[in-house]
Amino acid sequence: MKNLHALALGILTAATAFAAPGDILWTNQFDFAGNRDQALAITGAGKNLYAAGRTRNAAGNDDWRVAAYDAATGTLLWTNQFDFAAGRDEALSVATAGKIVAAAGRVRNGNNDDWYVETYDTATGTILWSDRADLTNGNDRANCLAAAGNILVAGGHVRNAAGNDDGFVRAYDATTGTPLWTDQFDAAADNDDVSAVTILGKKAIAVGHVTNGAGDRDWTVRAYDLLTGQLAWSNQFDRVAGDDSALAVTGRGRALYVAGYTVNAGGNEDFTVRAYDISTGNLLWEDQYDFAADDDRAVALAVRGRTLTAVGRVANLAGDTDYYVRTLDAGTGNFLWDDRA
């Protein structure tokens, strides 16, 4: 046993010593049949990674593509690629629920884009169920997905009978694909959209924008009862009669964090993060940052320990955009550090 233990320890030590922090372990790059291949979302579960996006086919249009990889080696385990009706199809988000991986996006039906959600067996890639929605023969799209337990929640927009886009959130039984509830909202008979969704405890959260009566976009956050879809609270605000939008959401405990952009009095977009009490919707704190009096946006969030990090872009004095990382105290919103490149 001592020799076996020493051998195992030696193998482990050699393996861990082989790769230094930051070393590339593996890559997967391919050009299927053209110049429009792009991975748009990724998630992991167990020993696998799942990537979703689009790839150009031989006919010259974009195919929906979902691929599974062994996370340790990069070995391609399975792919699902299809062309719905000889048009542009793409998977925009991916999430896992138990032994199911789900992707959401849009497929072209020949005339317009349809909302589309499809699920697969994580091990084999076998299609389990799909949901396609075309409400009024207009362009519909599922932008985002979240999963918890046996529930999937997708968000995006659908075209209504009046010809404008409504925000759209739909929850599914992950095993059967049965819709549990749907919320379609139209704030002021103009274009609304859901950019990101998450599930926190017994609530589903959707964030994005709605268009107000004056014709500009308002930042919006909507909290639902996860099982029934009943709206628990919502937050819609317009900073200074400009276009504001929430683009990312995460949370921990009683705190909900939302990031995006809001327009300041000078008319440009500011990098914005807001924290809410998830039970009541009360605003806990806000961080609004303007680097050089030009358009800045936060597009993703991560919470770790007592810190909250937002990433995105800021416009520099030369007029182009810079990579930007901004870290805040998760409890107070106090600025801790940033990095710009």
Solvent accessible surface area in square Angstrom, and as a share of the most:
residue,aa,sasa,rsa
1,M,189,0.84
2,K,169,0.72
3,N,125,0.64
4,L,116,0.58
5,H,125,0.56
6,A,59,0.45
7,L,109,0.54
8,A,60,0.47
9,L,98,0.49
10,G,40,0.38
11,I,109,0.55
12,L,108,0.54
13,T,76,0.44
14,A,65,0.51
15,A,62,0.48
16,T,88,0.51
17,A,78,0.61
18,F,182,0.76
19,A,34,0.26
20,A,56,0.43
21,P,140,0.88
22,G,83,0.80
23,D,73,0.38
24,I,141,0.72
25,L,129,0.64
26,W,70,0.25
27,T,105,0.61
28,N,70,0.36
29,Q,172,0.76
30,F,79,0.33
31,D,107,0.55
32,F,107,0.45
33,A,46,0.36
34,G,27,0.26
35,N,137,0.70
36,R,76,0.28
37,D,42,0.22
38,Q,89,0.39
39,A,80,0.62
40,L,58,0.29
41,A,24,0.19
42,I,114,0.58
43,T,35,0.20
44,G,42,0.41
45,A,35,0.27
46,G,87,0.84
47,K,170,0.72
48,N,30,0.15
49,L,48,0.24
50,Y,3,0.01
51,A,17,0.13
52,A,2,0.02
53,G,2,0.02
54,R,32,0.12
55,T,0,0.00
56,R,46,0.17
57,N,16,0.08
58,A,100,0.77
59,A,91,0.70
60,G,39,0.38
61,N,26,0.13
62,D,3,0.01
63,D,8,0.04
64,W,0,0.00
65,R,31,0.11
66,V,0,0.00
67,A,3,0.02
68,A,0,0.00
69,Y,18,0.07
70,D,38,0.20
71,A,38,0.29
72,A,79,0.62
73,T,85,0.49
74,G,13,0.13
75,T,77,0.45
76,L,82,0.41
77,L,78,0.39
78,W,23,0.08
79,T,58,0.34
80,N,22,0.11
81,Q,55,0.25
82,F,45,0.19
83,D,55,0.28
84,F,80,0.33
85,A,38,0.30
86,A,81,0.63
87,G,11,0.10
88,R,91,0.33
89,D,0,0.00
90,E,6,0.03
91,A,0,0.00
92,L,39,0.19
93,S,14,0.09
94,V,12,0.07
95,A,11,0.09
96,T,31,0.18
97,A,9,0.07
98,G,70,0.67
99,K,167,0.71
100,I,18,0.09
101,V,0,0.00
102,A,1,0.00
103,A,0,0.00
104,A,0,0.00
105,G,0,0.00
106,R,34,0.13
107,V,0,0.00
108,R,71,0.26
109,N,38,0.20
110,G,51,0.49
111,N,125,0.64
112,N,11,0.06
113,D,14,0.07
114,D,0,0.00
115,W,0,0.00
116,Y,16,0.06
117,V,0,0.00
118,E,6,0.02
119,T,0,0.00
120,Y,0,0.00
121,D,41,0.21
122,T,19,0.11
123,A,78,0.60
124,T,85,0.50
125,G,11,0.10
126,T,80,0.47
127,I,86,0.44
128,L,81,0.40
129,W,26,0.09
130,S,58,0.38
131,D,25,0.13
132,R,116,0.42
133,A,9,0.07
134,D,46,0.24
135,L,73,0.36
136,T,54,0.31
137,N,121,0.62
138,G,9,0.09
139,N,61,0.31
140,D,0,0.00
141,R,67,0.24
142,A,0,0.00
143,N,25,0.13
144,C,11,0.06
145,L,16,0.08
146,A,11,0.09
147,A,31,0.24
148,A,39,0.30
149,G,70,0.68
150,N,70,0.36
151,I,19,0.10
152,L,0,0.00
153,V,0,0.00
154,A,0,0.00
155,G,0,0.00
156,G,0,0.00
157,H,20,0.09
158,V,0,0.00
159,R,68,0.25
160,N,19,0.10
161,A,98,0.76
162,A,89,0.69
163,G,43,0.41
164,N,18,0.09
165,D,20,0.11
166,D,7,0.04
167,G,0,0.00
168,F,3,0.01
169,V,1,0.00
170,R,40,0.15
171,A,0,0.00
172,Y,0,0.00
173,D,33,0.17
174,A,0,0.00
175,T,85,0.49
176,T,86,0.50
177,G,11,0.11
178,T,75,0.44
179,P,69,0.44
180,L,75,0.37
181,W,22,0.08
182,T,61,0.35
183,D,28,0.15
184,Q,76,0.34
185,F,19,0.08
186,D,61,0.32
187,A,51,0.40
188,A,40,0.31
189,A,76,0.59
190,D,51,0.26
191,N,65,0.33
192,D,1,0.00
193,D,20,0.11
194,V,1,0.01
195,S,33,0.22
196,A,15,0.12
197,V,13,0.08
198,T,23,0.13
199,I,22,0.11
200,L,35,0.17
201,G,69,0.67
202,K,176,0.75
203,K,44,0.19
204,A,1,0.00
205,I,1,0.00
206,A,2,0.02
207,V,1,0.01
208,G,0,0.00
209,H,15,0.07
210,V,4,0.02
211,T,8,0.05
212,N,23,0.12
213,G,75,0.72
214,A,91,0.70
215,G,50,0.48
216,D,19,0.10
217,R,96,0.35
218,D,6,0.03
219,W,0,0.00
220,T,6,0.04
221,V,0,0.00
222,R,37,0.14
223,A,0,0.00
224,Y,1,0.00
225,D,53,0.28
226,L,17,0.09
227,L,130,0.65
228,T,90,0.52
229,G,14,0.14
230,Q,130,0.58
231,L,72,0.36
232,A,56,0.43
233,W,26,0.09
234,S,61,0.39
235,N,34,0.17
236,Q,88,0.39
237,F,36,0.15
238,D,51,0.27
239,R,67,0.24
240,V,68,0.39
241,A,78,0.61
242,G,13,0.12
243,D,62,0.32
244,D,0,0.00
245,S,2,0.01
246,A,0,0.00
247,L,43,0.21
248,A,9,0.07
249,V,20,0.12
250,T,29,0.17
251,G,12,0.11
252,R,105,0.38
253,G,67,0.64
254,R,150,0.55
255,A,18,0.14
256,L,0,0.00
257,Y,5,0.02
258,V,0,0.00
259,A,0,0.00
260,G,0,0.00
261,Y,8,0.03
262,T,0,0.00
263,V,14,0.08
264,N,24,0.12
265,A,99,0.77
266,G,71,0.68
267,G,57,0.54
268,N,18,0.09
269,E,24,0.11
270,D,5,0.03
271,F,0,0.00
272,T,0,0.00
273,V,0,0.00
274,R,17,0.06
275,A,0,0.00
276,Y,1,0.00
277,D,21,0.11
278,I,17,0.08
279,S,52,0.34
280,T,73,0.42
281,G,14,0.13
282,N,92,0.47
283,L,83,0.41
284,L,91,0.45
285,W,25,0.09
286,E,63,0.28
287,D,17,0.09
288,Q,69,0.30
289,Y,46,0.17
290,D,55,0.28
291,F,65,0.27
292,A,21,0.16
293,A,79,0.61
294,D,56,0.29
295,D,52,0.27
296,D,0,0.00
297,R,67,0.24
298,A,0,0.00
299,V,77,0.44
300,A,42,0.32
301,L,29,0.14
302,A,60,0.47
303,V,38,0.22
304,R,200,0.73
305,G,51,0.49
306,R,193,0.70
307,T,47,0.27
308,L,1,0.00
309,T,31,0.18
310,A,1,0.01
311,V,55,0.31
312,G,18,0.17
313,R,95,0.35
314,V,0,0.00
315,A,4,0.03
316,N,25,0.13
317,L,165,0.82
318,A,93,0.72
319,G,53,0.51
320,D,82,0.43
321,T,81,0.47
322,D,16,0.08
323,Y,135,0.51
324,Y,2,0.01
325,V,18,0.10
326,R,19,0.07
327,T,2,0.01
328,L,2,0.01
329,D,28,0.14
330,A,2,0.02
331,G,62,0.60
332,T,77,0.45
333,G,11,0.11
334,N,93,0.48
335,F,99,0.41
336,L,83,0.41
337,W,128,0.45
338,D,60,0.31
339,D,69,0.36
340,R,109,0.40
341,A,88,0.68
